[in-house]
Amino acid sequence: ADIEGMQLYQAKGCTGCNEGYKGRVGIYQVMPMTEDIAKIILSGGNAIQIADQARSDGINDLRASALLKARNGVTSLAEINRVTKD
């Protein structure tokens, strides 16, 4: 997800503590089984090879999915960095 030039939001928090978020939002990755990914799995490929192929197939990883939530104003970059750091 390209974040250049997009309007980003900063969390305000609740009136009691001025931090945190109201409610919960799922950040998830859906990976369809493409023919190329199936070939990698059947040939004994590893997670890095699968992730590389998924990226080549245009499938968003967890962090890219989270960045889309930031672009839509659902969460902040600070929260994304907190929950998706490796």
PDB file of N, CA, C and O in Angstrom:
ATOM      1  N   ALA A   1       0.856  -1.186   0.000  1.00  0.00           N
ATOM      2  CA  ALA A   1       0.000   0.000   0.000  1.00  0.00           C
ATOM      3  C   ALA A   1       0.887   1.229   0.000  1.00  0.00           C
ATOM      4  O   ALA A   1       1.756   1.385   0.858  1.00  0.00           O
ATOM      5  N   ASP A   2       0.663   2.084  -0.954  1.00  0.00           N
ATOM      6  CA  ASP A   2       1.447   3.310  -1.071  1.00  0.00           C
ATOM      7  C   ASP A   2       0.799   4.385  -0.215  1.00  0.00           C
ATOM      8  O   ASP A   2      -0.372   4.712  -0.407  1.00  0.00           O
ATOM      9  N   ILE A   3       1.560   4.944   0.739  1.00  0.00           N
ATOM     10  CA  ILE A   3       0.986   5.948   1.640  1.00  0.00           C
ATOM     11  C   ILE A   3       1.400   7.362   1.269  1.00  0.00           C
ATOM     12  O   ILE A   3       0.985   8.320   1.920  1.00  0.00           O
ATOM     13  N   GLU A   4       2.212   7.502   0.234  1.00  0.00           N
ATOM     14  CA  GLU A   4       2.669   8.829  -0.163  1.00  0.00           C
ATOM     15  C   GLU A   4       1.493   9.688  -0.617  1.00  0.00           C
ATOM     16  O   GLU A   4       0.695   9.272  -1.456  1.00  0.00           O
ATOM     17  N   GLY A   5       1.395  10.883  -0.057  1.00  0.00           N
ATOM     18  CA  GLY A   5       0.366  11.829  -0.437  1.00  0.00           C
ATOM     19  C   GLY A   5      -1.007  11.582   0.158  1.00  0.00           C
ATOM     20  O   GLY A   5      -1.948  12.309  -0.161  1.00  0.00           O
ATOM     21  N   MET A   6      -1.150  10.578   1.013  1.00  0.00           N
ATOM     22  CA  MET A   6      -2.471  10.323   1.578  1.00  0.00           C
ATOM     23  C   MET A   6      -2.666  11.053   2.903  1.00  0.00           C
ATOM     24  O   MET A   6      -1.701  11.346   3.609  1.00  0.00           O
ATOM     25  N   GLN A   7      -3.911  11.341   3.228  1.00  0.00           N
ATOM     26  CA  GLN A   7      -4.268  11.972   4.497  1.00  0.00           C
ATOM     27  C   GLN A   7      -4.201  10.910   5.589  1.00  0.00           C
ATOM     28  O   GLN A   7      -4.920   9.912   5.531  1.00  0.00           O
ATOM     29  N   LEU A   8      -3.340  11.122   6.586  1.00  0.00           N
ATOM     30  CA  LEU A   8      -3.224  10.171   7.691  1.00  0.00           C
ATOM     31  C   LEU A   8      -3.819  10.785   8.945  1.00  0.00           C
ATOM     32  O   LEU A   8      -3.828  12.005   9.111  1.00  0.00           O
ATOM     33  N   TYR A   9      -4.311   9.937   9.815  1.00  0.00           N
ATOM     34  CA  TYR A   9      -4.971  10.379  11.030  1.00  0.00           C
ATOM     35  C   TYR A   9      -4.158   9.955  12.238  1.00  0.00           C
ATOM     36  O   TYR A   9      -3.409   8.979  12.189  1.00  0.00           O
ATOM     37  N   GLN A  10      -4.315  10.699  13.319  1.00  0.00           N
ATOM     38  CA  GLN A  10      -3.659  10.352  14.574  1.00  0.00           C
ATOM     39  C   GLN A  10      -4.752  10.080  15.593  1.00  0.00           C
ATOM     40  O   GLN A  10      -5.717  10.837  15.693  1.00  0.00           O
ATOM     41  N   ALA A  11      -4.602   9.004  16.345  1.00  0.00           N
ATOM     42  CA  ALA A  11      -5.619   8.636  17.329  1.00  0.00           C
ATOM     43  C   ALA A  11      -5.711   9.692  18.421  1.00  0.00           C
ATOM     44  O   ALA A  11      -4.693  10.196  18.895  1.00  0.00           O
ATOM     45  N   LYS A  12      -6.937  10.024  18.816  1.00  0.00           N
ATOM     46  CA  LYS A  12      -7.151  10.995  19.885  1.00  0.00           C
ATOM     47  C   LYS A  12      -7.297  10.313  21.234  1.00  0.00           C
ATOM     48  O   LYS A  12      -6.947  10.896  22.260  1.00  0.00           O
ATOM     49  N   GLY A  13      -7.797   9.113  21.250  1.00  0.00           N
ATOM     50  CA  GLY A  13      -8.024   8.414  22.502  1.00  0.00           C
ATOM     51  C   GLY A  13      -9.338   8.815  23.139  1.00  0.00           C
ATOM     52  O   GLY A  13     -10.067   9.659  22.618  1.00  0.00           O
ATOM     53  N   CYS A  14      -9.628   8.202  24.266  1.00  0.00           N
ATOM     54  CA  CYS A  14     -10.884   8.498  24.947  1.00  0.00           C
ATOM     55  C   CYS A  14     -10.730   9.731  25.833  1.00  0.00           C
ATOM     56  O   CYS A  14      -9.616  10.189  26.089  1.00  0.00           O
ATOM     57  N   THR A  15     -11.853  10.260  26.295  1.00  0.00           N
ATOM     58  CA  THR A  15     -11.815  11.470  27.125  1.00  0.00           C
ATOM     59  C   THR A  15     -11.244  11.198  28.509  1.00  0.00           C
ATOM     60  O   THR A  15     -10.796  12.128  29.180  1.00  0.00           O
ATOM     61  N   GLY A  16     -11.249   9.956  28.947  1.00  0.00           N
ATOM     62  CA  GLY A  16     -10.725   9.623  30.273  1.00  0.00           C
ATOM     63  C   GLY A  16      -9.211   9.550  30.341  1.00  0.00           C
ATOM     64  O   GLY A  16      -8.610  10.007  31.313  1.00  0.00           O
ATOM     65  N   CYS A  17      -8.589   8.981  29.319  1.00  0.00           N
ATOM     66  CA  CYS A  17      -7.139   8.764  29.393  1.00  0.00           C
ATOM     67  C   CYS A  17      -6.370   9.380  28.229  1.00  0.00           C
ATOM     68  O   CYS A  17      -5.140   9.417  28.262  1.00  0.00           O
ATOM     69  N   ASN A  18      -7.060   9.860  27.213  1.00  0.00           N
ATOM     70  CA  ASN A  18      -6.437  10.436  26.021  1.00  0.00           C
ATOM     71  C   ASN A  18      -5.514   9.472  25.286  1.00  0.00           C
ATOM     72  O   ASN A  18      -4.573   9.907  24.622  1.00  0.00           O
ATOM     73  N   GLU A  19      -5.762   8.199  25.392  1.00  0.00           N
ATOM     74  CA  GLU A  19      -5.012   7.214  24.617  1.00  0.00           C
ATOM     75  C   GLU A  19      -5.907   6.024  24.342  1.00  0.00           C
ATOM     76  O   GLU A  19      -6.994   5.910  24.909  1.00  0.00           O
ATOM     77  N   GLY A  20      -5.460   5.159  23.494  1.00  0.00           N
ATOM     78  CA  GLY A  20      -6.240   3.972  23.183  1.00  0.00           C
ATOM     79  C   GLY A  20      -7.237   4.199  22.066  1.00  0.00           C
ATOM     80  O   GLY A  20      -7.283   5.265  21.453  1.00  0.00           O
ATOM     81  N   TYR A  21      -8.029   3.179  21.817  1.00  0.00           N
ATOM     82  CA  TYR A  21      -8.981   3.177  20.717  1.00  0.00           C
ATOM     83  C   TYR A  21     -10.319   2.679  21.209  1.00  0.00           C
ATOM     84  O   TYR A  21     -10.398   1.907  22.165  1.00  0.00           O
ATOM     85  N   LYS A  22     -11.365   3.123  20.554  1.00  0.00           N
ATOM     86  CA  LYS A  22     -12.698   2.648  20.868  1.00  0.00           C
ATOM     87  C   LYS A  22     -13.027   1.532  19.887  1.00  0.00           C
ATOM     88  O   LYS A  22     -12.955   1.724  18.673  1.00  0.00           O
ATOM     89  N   GLY A  23     -13.383   0.386  20.405  1.00  0.00           N
ATOM     90  CA  GLY A  23     -13.722  -0.751  19.560  1.00  0.00           C
ATOM     91  C   GLY A  23     -12.491  -1.474  19.043  1.00  0.00           C
ATOM     92  O   GLY A  23     -11.358  -1.165  19.414  1.00  0.00           O
ATOM     93  N   ARG A  24     -12.741  -2.431  18.188  1.00  0.00           N
ATOM     94  CA  ARG A  24     -11.660  -3.229  17.611  1.00  0.00           C
ATOM     95  C   ARG A  24     -11.856  -3.336  16.108  1.00  0.00           C
ATOM     96  O   ARG A  24     -12.977  -3.354  15.601  1.00  0.00           O
ATOM     97  N   VAL A  25     -10.749  -3.403  15.425  1.00  0.00           N
ATOM     98  CA  VAL A  25     -10.767  -3.567  13.974  1.00  0.00           C
ATOM     99  C   VAL A  25      -9.798  -4.689  13.639  1.00  0.00           C
ATOM    100  O   VAL A  25      -8.657  -4.692  14.101  1.00  0.00           O
ATOM    101  N   GLY A  26     -10.248  -5.625  12.850  1.00  0.00           N
ATOM    102  CA  GLY A  26      -9.383  -6.727  12.457  1.00  0.00           C
ATOM    103  C   GLY A  26      -8.420  -6.318  11.353  1.00  0.00           C
ATOM    104  O   GLY A  26      -8.796  -5.636  10.400  1.00  0.00           O
ATOM    105  N   ILE A  27      -7.187  -6.741  11.498  1.00  0.00           N
ATOM    106  CA  ILE A  27      -6.196  -6.600  10.431  1.00  0.00           C
ATOM    107  C   ILE A  27      -5.821  -8.028  10.054  1.00  0.00           C
ATOM    108  O   ILE A  27      -5.313  -8.784  10.882  1.00  0.00           O
ATOM    109  N   TYR A  28      -6.069  -8.383   8.823  1.00  0.00           N
ATOM    110  CA  TYR A  28      -5.899  -9.772   8.437  1.00  0.00           C
ATOM    111  C   TYR A  28      -5.379  -9.868   7.011  1.00  0.00           C
ATOM    112  O   TYR A  28      -5.418  -8.912   6.237  1.00  0.00           O
ATOM    113  N   GLN A  29      -4.896 -11.049   6.702  1.00  0.00           N
ATOM    114  CA  GLN A  29      -4.399 -11.331   5.362  1.00  0.00           C
ATOM    115  C   GLN A  29      -5.169 -12.527   4.821  1.00  0.00           C
ATOM    116  O   GLN A  29      -5.262 -13.565   5.475  1.00  0.00           O
ATOM    117  N   VAL A  30      -5.712 -12.375   3.641  1.00  0.00           N
ATOM    118  CA  VAL A  30      -6.383 -13.480   2.968  1.00  0.00           C
ATOM    119  C   VAL A  30      -5.502 -13.875   1.792  1.00  0.00           C
ATOM    120  O   VAL A  30      -5.186 -13.054   0.931  1.00  0.00           O
ATOM    121  N   MET A  31      -5.111 -15.145   1.769  1.00  0.00           N
ATOM    122  CA  MET A  31      -4.230 -15.602   0.698  1.00  0.00           C
ATOM    123  C   MET A  31      -4.922 -16.708  -0.101  1.00  0.00           C
ATOM    124  O   MET A  31      -4.977 -17.859   0.333  1.00  0.00           O
ATOM    125  N   PRO A  32      -5.444 -16.349  -1.261  1.00  0.00           N
ATOM    126  CA  PRO A  32      -6.049 -17.392  -2.097  1.00  0.00           C
ATOM    127  C   PRO A  32      -4.972 -18.349  -2.600  1.00  0.00           C
ATOM    128  O   PRO A  32      -3.822 -17.961  -2.803  1.00  0.00           O
ATOM    129  N   MET A  33      -5.358 -19.582  -2.793  1.00  0.00           N
ATOM    130  CA  MET A  33      -4.421 -20.589  -3.273  1.00  0.00           C
ATOM    131  C   MET A  33      -4.327 -20.481  -4.789  1.00  0.00           C
ATOM    132  O   MET A  33      -5.128 -21.062  -5.521  1.00  0.00           O
ATOM    133  N   THR A  34      -3.326 -19.724  -5.246  1.00  0.00           N
ATOM    134  CA  THR A  34      -3.119 -19.612  -6.689  1.00  0.00           C
ATOM    135  C   THR A  34      -2.375 -20.848  -7.179  1.00  0.00           C
ATOM    136  O   THR A  34      -1.828 -21.615  -6.386  1.00  0.00           O
ATOM    137  N   GLU A  35      -2.365 -21.024  -8.458  1.00  0.00           N
ATOM    138  CA  GLU A  35      -1.661 -22.174  -9.030  1.00  0.00           C
ATOM    139  C   GLU A  35      -0.172 -22.120  -8.692  1.00  0.00           C
ATOM    140  O   GLU A  35       0.430 -23.145  -8.372  1.00  0.00           O
ATOM    141  N   ASP A  36       0.419 -20.932  -8.762  1.00  0.00           N
ATOM    142  CA  ASP A  36       1.852 -20.800  -8.466  1.00  0.00           C
ATOM    143  C   ASP A  36       2.156 -21.069  -6.991  1.00  0.00           C
ATOM    144  O   ASP A  36       3.163 -21.701  -6.672  1.00  0.00           O
ATOM    145  N   ILE A  37       1.297 -20.598  -6.097  1.00  0.00           N
ATOM    146  CA  ILE A  37       1.507 -20.859  -4.665  1.00  0.00           C
ATOM    147  C   ILE A  37       1.355 -22.352  -4.385  1.00  0.00           C
ATOM    148  O   ILE A  37       2.119 -22.916  -3.601  1.00  0.00           O
ATOM    149  N   ALA A  38       0.382 -22.991  -5.013  1.00  0.00           N
ATOM    150  CA  ALA A  38       0.195 -24.433  -4.838  1.00  0.00           C
ATOM    151  C   ALA A  38       1.435 -25.202  -5.290  1.00  0.00           C
ATOM    152  O   ALA A  38       1.846 -26.159  -4.634  1.00  0.00           O
ATOM    153  N   LYS A  39       2.028 -24.790  -6.402  1.00  0.00           N
ATOM    154  CA  LYS A  39       3.240 -25.461  -6.889  1.00  0.00           C
ATOM    155  C   LYS A  39       4.381 -25.335  -5.887  1.00  0.00           C
ATOM    156  O   LYS A  39       5.121 -26.292  -5.658  1.00  0.00           O
ATOM    157  N   ILE A  40       4.523 -24.154  -5.291  1.00  0.00           N
ATOM    158  CA  ILE A  40       5.584 -23.945  -4.296  1.00  0.00           C
ATOM    159  C   ILE A  40       5.362 -24.859  -3.099  1.00  0.00           C
ATOM    160  O   ILE A  40       6.301 -25.493  -2.617  1.00  0.00           O
ATOM    161  N   ILE A  41       4.128 -24.928  -2.619  1.00  0.00           N
ATOM    162  CA  ILE A  41       3.820 -25.767  -1.457  1.00  0.00           C
ATOM    163  C   ILE A  41       4.063 -27.235  -1.778  1.00  0.00           C
ATOM    164  O   ILE A  41       4.691 -27.945  -0.992  1.00  0.00           O
ATOM    165  N   LEU A  42       3.574 -27.695  -2.921  1.00  0.00           N
ATOM    166  CA  LEU A  42       3.717 -29.104  -3.292  1.00  0.00           C
ATOM    167  C   LEU A  42       5.166 -29.505  -3.537  1.00  0.00           C
ATOM    168  O   LEU A  42       5.520 -30.676  -3.406  1.00  0.00           O
ATOM    169  N   SER A  43       6.002 -28.537  -3.892  1.00  0.00           N
ATOM    170  CA  SER A  43       7.417 -28.853  -4.118  1.00  0.00           C
ATOM    171  C   SER A  43       8.248 -28.688  -2.850  1.00  0.00           C
ATOM    172  O   SER A  43       9.474 -28.795  -2.892  1.00  0.00           O
ATOM    173  N   GLY A  44       7.582 -28.426  -1.711  1.00  0.00           N
ATOM    174  CA  GLY A  44       8.300 -28.313  -0.439  1.00  0.00           C
ATOM    175  C   GLY A  44       8.890 -26.942  -0.191  1.00  0.00           C
ATOM    176  O   GLY A  44       9.821 -26.802   0.603  1.00  0.00           O
ATOM    177  N   GLY A  45       8.363 -25.929  -0.859  1.00  0.00           N
ATOM    178  CA  GLY A  45       8.868 -24.569  -0.690  1.00  0.00           C
ATOM    179  C   GLY A  45       8.665 -24.044   0.720  1.00  0.00           C
ATOM    180  O   GLY A  45       7.898 -24.608   1.501  1.00  0.00           O
ATOM    181  N   ASN A  46       9.355 -22.965   1.035  1.00  0.00           N
ATOM    182  CA  ASN A  46       9.270 -22.395   2.383  1.00  0.00           C
ATOM    183  C   ASN A  46       8.376 -21.151   2.413  1.00  0.00           C
ATOM    184  O   ASN A  46       7.879 -20.699   1.381  1.00  0.00           O
ATOM    185  N   ALA A  47       8.186 -20.614   3.611  1.00  0.00           N
ATOM    186  CA  ALA A  47       7.290 -19.474   3.812  1.00  0.00           C
ATOM    187  C   ALA A  47       7.758 -18.234   3.050  1.00  0.00           C
ATOM    188  O   ALA A  47       6.933 -17.454   2.574  1.00  0.00           O
ATOM    189  N   ILE A  48       9.057 -18.048   2.934  1.00  0.00           N
ATOM    190  CA  ILE A  48       9.578 -16.884   2.212  1.00  0.00           C
ATOM    191  C   ILE A  48       9.220 -16.980   0.731  1.00  0.00           C
ATOM    192  O   ILE A  48       8.819 -15.991   0.118  1.00  0.00           O
ATOM    193  N   GLN A  49       9.366 -18.165   0.165  1.00  0.00           N
ATOM    194  CA  GLN A  49       9.013 -18.357  -1.244  1.00  0.00           C
ATOM    195  C   GLN A  49       7.518 -18.128  -1.478  1.00  0.00           C
ATOM    196  O   GLN A  49       7.117 -17.530  -2.477  1.00  0.00           O
ATOM    197  N   ILE A  50       6.704 -18.611  -0.540  1.00  0.00           N
ATOM    198  CA  ILE A  50       5.254 -18.420  -0.656  1.00  0.00           C
ATOM    199  C   ILE A  50       4.913 -16.936  -0.563  1.00  0.00           C
ATOM    200  O   ILE A  50       4.120 -16.432  -1.358  1.00  0.00           O
ATOM    201  N   ALA A  51       5.507 -16.233   0.403  1.00  0.00           N
ATOM    202  CA  ALA A  51       5.245 -14.797   0.571  1.00  0.00           C
ATOM    203  C   ALA A  51       5.697 -14.009  -0.657  1.00  0.00           C
ATOM    204  O   ALA A  51       5.004 -13.093  -1.098  1.00  0.00           O
ATOM    205  N   ASP A  52       6.852 -14.363  -1.205  1.00  0.00           N
ATOM    206  CA  ASP A  52       7.342 -13.683  -2.410  1.00  0.00           C
ATOM    207  C   ASP A  52       6.383 -13.888  -3.583  1.00  0.00           C
ATOM    208  O   ASP A  52       6.096 -12.955  -4.333  1.00  0.00           O
ATOM    209  N   GLN A  53       5.897 -15.113  -3.730  1.00  0.00           N
ATOM    210  CA  GLN A  53       4.963 -15.392  -4.822  1.00  0.00           C
ATOM    211  C   GLN A  53       3.643 -14.656  -4.606  1.00  0.00           C
ATOM    212  O   GLN A  53       3.068 -14.120  -5.553  1.00  0.00           O
ATOM    213  N   ALA A  54       3.167 -14.629  -3.371  1.00  0.00           N
ATOM    214  CA  ALA A  54       1.921 -13.917  -3.065  1.00  0.00           C
ATOM    215  C   ALA A  54       2.057 -12.440  -3.428  1.00  0.00           C
ATOM    216  O   ALA A  54       1.148 -11.849  -4.010  1.00  0.00           O
ATOM    217  N   ARG A  55       3.192 -11.855  -3.081  1.00  0.00           N
ATOM    218  CA  ARG A  55       3.447 -10.450  -3.415  1.00  0.00           C
ATOM    219  C   ARG A  55       3.453 -10.267  -4.936  1.00  0.00           C
ATOM    220  O   ARG A  55       2.893  -9.299  -5.450  1.00  0.00           O
ATOM    221  N   SER A  56       4.083 -11.192  -5.645  1.00  0.00           N
ATOM    222  CA  SER A  56       4.102 -11.128  -7.115  1.00  0.00           C
ATOM    223  C   SER A  56       2.700 -11.243  -7.700  1.00  0.00           C
ATOM    224  O   SER A  56       2.401 -10.668  -8.747  1.00  0.00           O
ATOM    225  N   ASP A  57       1.843 -11.996  -7.009  1.00  0.00           N
ATOM    226  CA  ASP A  57       0.459 -12.176  -7.459  1.00  0.00           C
ATOM    227  C   ASP A  57      -0.439 -11.012  -7.054  1.00  0.00           C
ATOM    228  O   ASP A  57      -1.629 -11.009  -7.369  1.00  0.00           O
ATOM    229  N   GLY A  58       0.129 -10.012  -6.350  1.00  0.00           N
ATOM    230  CA  GLY A  58      -0.657  -8.847  -5.955  1.00  0.00           C
ATOM    231  C   GLY A  58      -1.475  -9.038  -4.692  1.00  0.00           C
ATOM    232  O   GLY A  58      -2.412  -8.281  -4.438  1.00  0.00           O
ATOM    233  N   ILE A  59      -1.129 -10.046  -3.894  1.00  0.00           N
ATOM    234  CA  ILE A  59      -1.847 -10.314  -2.648  1.00  0.00           C
ATOM    235  C   ILE A  59      -1.222  -9.472  -1.543  1.00  0.00           C
ATOM    236  O   ILE A  59      -0.013  -9.537  -1.318  1.00  0.00           O
ATOM    237  N   ASN A  60      -2.043  -8.682  -0.853  1.00  0.00           N
ATOM    238  CA  ASN A  60      -1.545  -7.834   0.236  1.00  0.00           C
ATOM    239  C   ASN A  60      -1.113  -8.672   1.424  1.00  0.00           C
ATOM    240  O   ASN A  60      -1.814  -9.602   1.823  1.00  0.00           O
ATOM    241  N   ASP A  61       0.050  -8.343   1.995  1.00  0.00           N
ATOM    242  CA  ASP A  61       0.447  -8.983   3.241  1.00  0.00           C
ATOM    243  C   ASP A  61      -0.229  -8.256   4.405  1.00  0.00           C
ATOM    244  O   ASP A  61      -0.977  -7.301   4.196  1.00  0.00           O
ATOM    245  N   LEU A  62       0.036  -8.708   5.619  1.00  0.00           N
ATOM    246  CA  LEU A  62      -0.625  -8.157   6.799  1.00  0.00           C
ATOM    247  C   LEU A  62      -0.366  -6.660   6.946  1.00  0.00           C
ATOM    248  O   LEU A  62      -1.286  -5.897   7.238  1.00  0.00           O
ATOM    249  N   ARG A  63       0.857  -6.247   6.749  1.00  0.00           N
ATOM    250  CA  ARG A  63       1.199  -4.831   6.911  1.00  0.00           C
ATOM    251  C   ARG A  63       0.520  -3.961   5.844  1.00  0.00           C
ATOM    252  O   ARG A  63       0.014  -2.883   6.153  1.00  0.00           O
ATOM    253  N   ALA A  64       0.511  -4.423   4.606  1.00  0.00           N
ATOM    254  CA  ALA A  64      -0.155  -3.665   3.538  1.00  0.00           C
ATOM    255  C   ALA A  64      -1.650  -3.554   3.811  1.00  0.00           C
ATOM    256  O   ALA A  64      -2.259  -2.515   3.557  1.00  0.00           O
ATOM    257  N   SER A  65      -2.233  -4.624   4.325  1.00  0.00           N
ATOM    258  CA  SER A  65      -3.647  -4.592   4.686  1.00  0.00           C
ATOM    259  C   SER A  65      -3.897  -3.561   5.782  1.00  0.00           C
ATOM    260  O   SER A  65      -4.893  -2.837   5.745  1.00  0.00           O
ATOM    261  N   ALA A  66      -2.991  -3.496   6.755  1.00  0.00           N
ATOM    262  CA  ALA A  66      -3.112  -2.513   7.836  1.00  0.00           C
ATOM    263  C   ALA A  66      -2.952  -1.091   7.306  1.00  0.00           C
ATOM    264  O   ALA A  66      -3.661  -0.185   7.743  1.00  0.00           O
ATOM    265  N   LEU A  67      -2.031  -0.887   6.373  1.00  0.00           N
ATOM    266  CA  LEU A  67      -1.832   0.446   5.806  1.00  0.00           C
ATOM    267  C   LEU A  67      -3.072   0.933   5.060  1.00  0.00           C
ATOM    268  O   LEU A  67      -3.349   2.132   5.029  1.00  0.00           O
ATOM    269  N   LEU A  68      -3.804   0.019   4.470  1.00  0.00           N
ATOM    270  CA  LEU A  68      -5.066   0.401   3.829  1.00  0.00           C
ATOM    271  C   LEU A  68      -6.060   0.917   4.870  1.00  0.00           C
ATOM    272  O   LEU A  68      -6.827   1.839   4.595  1.00  0.00           O
ATOM    273  N   LYS A  69      -6.047   0.320   6.066  1.00  0.00           N
ATOM    274  CA  LYS A  69      -6.918   0.798   7.153  1.00  0.00           C
ATOM    275  C   LYS A  69      -6.506   2.210   7.572  1.00  0.00           C
ATOM    276  O   LYS A  69      -7.365   3.037   7.879  1.00  0.00           O
ATOM    277  N   ALA A  70      -5.213   2.492   7.589  1.00  0.00           N
ATOM    278  CA  ALA A  70      -4.743   3.839   7.936  1.00  0.00           C
ATOM    279  C   ALA A  70      -5.164   4.832   6.859  1.00  0.00           C
ATOM    280  O   ALA A  70      -5.585   5.945   7.172  1.00  0.00           O
ATOM    281  N   ARG A  71      -5.054   4.442   5.612  1.00  0.00           N
ATOM    282  CA  ARG A  71      -5.445   5.320   4.515  1.00  0.00           C
ATOM    283  C   ARG A  71      -6.926   5.674   4.596  1.00  0.00           C
ATOM    284  O   ARG A  71      -7.330   6.773   4.217  1.00  0.00           O
ATOM    285  N   ASN A  72      -7.729   4.741   5.091  1.00  0.00           N
ATOM    286  CA  ASN A  72      -9.167   4.969   5.216  1.00  0.00           C
ATOM    287  C   ASN A  72      -9.547   5.627   6.537  1.00  0.00           C
ATOM    288  O   ASN A  72     -10.731   5.823   6.808  1.00  0.00           O
ATOM    289  N   GLY A  73      -8.552   5.975   7.372  1.00  0.00           N
ATOM    290  CA  GLY A  73      -8.819   6.665   8.624  1.00  0.00           C
ATOM    291  C   GLY A  73      -9.341   5.781   9.737  1.00  0.00           C
ATOM    292  O   GLY A  73      -9.879   6.283  10.724  1.00  0.00           O
ATOM    293  N   VAL A  74      -9.193   4.468   9.595  1.00  0.00           N
ATOM    294  CA  VAL A  74      -9.704   3.528  10.589  1.00  0.00           C
ATOM    295  C   VAL A  74      -8.741   3.371  11.759  1.00  0.00           C
ATOM    296  O   VAL A  74      -9.168   3.116  12.885  1.00  0.00           O
ATOM    297  N   THR A  75      -7.455   3.520  11.501  1.00  0.00           N
ATOM    298  CA  THR A  75      -6.437   3.390  12.544  1.00  0.00           C
ATOM    299  C   THR A  75      -5.267   4.306  12.204  1.00  0.00           C
ATOM    300  O   THR A  75      -5.265   4.959  11.161  1.00  0.00           O
ATOM    301  N   SER A  76      -4.290   4.350  13.076  1.00  0.00           N
ATOM    302  CA  SER A  76      -3.139   5.239  12.882  1.00  0.00           C
ATOM    303  C   SER A  76      -1.891   4.439  12.508  1.00  0.00           C
ATOM    304  O   SER A  76      -1.832   3.224  12.701  1.00  0.00           O
ATOM    305  N   LEU A  77      -0.907   5.138  11.974  1.00  0.00           N
ATOM    306  CA  LEU A  77       0.369   4.478  11.666  1.00  0.00           C
ATOM    307  C   LEU A  77       1.047   3.976  12.926  1.00  0.00           C
ATOM    308  O   LEU A  77       1.693   2.929  12.907  1.00  0.00           O
ATOM    309  N   ALA A  78       0.907   4.712  14.024  1.00  0.00           N
ATOM    310  CA  ALA A  78       1.512   4.275  15.287  1.00  0.00           C
ATOM    311  C   ALA A  78       0.954   2.918  15.704  1.00  0.00           C
ATOM    312  O   ALA A  78       1.704   2.043  16.137  1.00  0.00           O
ATOM    313  N   GLU A  79      -0.342   2.744  15.577  1.00  0.00           N
ATOM    314  CA  GLU A  79      -0.955   1.465  15.948  1.00  0.00           C
ATOM    315  C   GLU A  79      -0.545   0.361  14.987  1.00  0.00           C
ATOM    316  O   GLU A  79      -0.321  -0.773  15.409  1.00  0.00           O
ATOM    317  N   ILE A  80      -0.445   0.673  13.714  1.00  0.00           N
ATOM    318  CA  ILE A  80       0.008  -0.319  12.736  1.00  0.00           C
ATOM    319  C   ILE A  80       1.423  -0.777  13.061  1.00  0.00           C
ATOM    320  O   ILE A  80       1.715  -1.972  13.041  1.00  0.00           O
ATOM    321  N   ASN A  81       2.296   0.173  13.360  1.00  0.00           N
ATOM    322  CA  ASN A  81       3.672  -0.188  13.709  1.00  0.00           C
ATOM    323  C   ASN A  81       3.719  -1.030  14.975  1.00  0.00           C
ATOM    324  O   ASN A  81       4.550  -1.929  15.094  1.00  0.00           O
ATOM    325  N   ARG A  82       2.839  -0.746  15.910  1.00  0.00           N
ATOM    326  CA  ARG A  82       2.821  -1.499  17.165  1.00  0.00           C
ATOM    327  C   ARG A  82       2.409  -2.952  16.941  1.00  0.00           C
ATOM    328  O   ARG A  82       2.998  -3.860  17.527  1.00  0.00           O
ATOM    329  N   VAL A  83       1.408  -3.176  16.101  1.00  0.00           N
ATOM    330  CA  VAL A  83       0.865  -4.531  15.976  1.00  0.00           C
ATOM    331  C   VAL A  83       1.448  -5.346  14.824  1.00  0.00           C
ATOM    332  O   VAL A  83       1.234  -6.557  14.775  1.00  0.00           O
ATOM    333  N   THR A  84       2.176  -4.726  13.897  1.00  0.00           N
ATOM    334  CA  THR A  84       2.704  -5.496  12.764  1.00  0.00           C
ATOM    335  C   THR A  84       4.218  -5.542  12.711  1.00  0.00           C
ATOM    336  O   THR A  84       4.781  -6.003  11.719  1.00  0.00           O
ATOM    337  N   LYS A  85       4.886  -5.081  13.743  1.00  0.00           N
ATOM    338  CA  LYS A  85       6.352  -5.108  13.687  1.00  0.00           C
ATOM    339  C   LYS A  85       6.848  -6.545  13.740  1.00  0.00           C
ATOM    340  O   LYS A  85       6.270  -7.396  14.416  1.00  0.00           O
ATOM    341  N   ASP A  86       7.919  -6.794  13.019  1.00  0.00           N
ATOM    342  CA  ASP A  86       8.492  -8.146  12.957  1.00  0.00           C
ATOM    343  C   ASP A  86       9.508  -8.340  14.039  1.00  0.00           C
ATOM    344  O   ASP A  86      10.098  -9.416  14.146  1.00  0.00           O
TER     345      ASP A  86
END
